Amino acid sequence: MAKRPAAAPGPYDASQFMKFCIKFDKFYATQEEYDSHFARWKERSKYVEEYNRGLAPGEAKLVLNAQADLSDEEVAELA
């Protein structure tokens, strides 16, 4: 039986999240922590992409920053 080819990486896959983690020097202590940060990052990545898609040429775009994977509580602790 032939194997299906692996799906091409998408914009919100684990390899893209790993690039984000490397760029911003992110480490997670547990799989649960990794999973929750990955889920949050995916949600925000999709929001940024959808928002930017609706912009007219020349309008300022949103970008992800080092806080893109943090919960509201974690962001509040940074202040």
C-alpha positions in Angstrom: 0.0 0.0 0.0 1.4 3.4 -1.0 1.9 6.0 1.7 0.2 9.4 1.4 2.7 12.2 1.0 3.2 14.3 4.1 1.1 17.5 4.1 3.0 20.6 3.3 3.7 22.8 6.3 1.0 25.4 6.8 1.3 28.9 8.2 0.2 27.8 11.6 2.0 24.5 12.0 4.5 23.4 14.6 7.5 24.2 12.4 6.4 27.8 12.2 5.8 27.9 15.9 9.3 26.6 16.4 10.7 29.4 14.3 8.8 31.8 16.5 10.2 30.1 19.6 13.8 30.3 18.3 13.4 34.0 17.2 12.2 35.0 20.6 14.2 32.5 22.7 11.1 30.7 24.1 11.3 27.6 26.2 8.4 25.7 27.9 8.8 23.5 31.0 6.1 21.0 30.1 4.2 19.6 27.2 1.0 21.1 28.6 2.7 24.6 28.7 4.0 24.1 25.2 0.5 23.1 23.9 -1.3 26.0 25.5 1.3 28.5 24.1 1.2 26.9 20.7 -2.6 27.1 20.6 -2.6 30.8 21.7 0.1 31.6 19.0 -2.0 29.9 16.3 -5.1 31.8 17.3 -3.3 35.1 17.2 -1.5 34.3 14.0 -4.8 33.6 12.3 -6.2 36.9 13.6 -3.2 38.9 12.3 -3.4 37.3 8.9 -7.2 37.9 8.6 -6.9 41.5 9.8 -4.1 42.2 7.4 -5.9 40.6 4.5 -8.7 43.3 4.9 -6.3 46.3 4.7 -6.0 48.6 1.8 -2.5 48.9 0.2 -0.3 51.2 2.3 -2.2 50.7 5.5 -0.2 49.7 8.6 -0.2 45.9 9.2 -0.2 43.9 12.4 2.7 41.7 13.2 3.4 39.1 15.8 5.7 40.0 18.6 7.4 38.2 21.5 4.1 38.2 23.4 2.0 36.5 20.8 2.0 33.2 22.8 1.3 34.7 26.2 -1.9 34.7 28.1 -3.5 37.9 29.3 -2.3 37.1 32.8 1.3 36.5 31.6 1.3 39.8 29.7 -0.1 41.6 32.8 2.9 40.2 34.8 5.3 41.9 32.4 4.0 45.4 33.2 
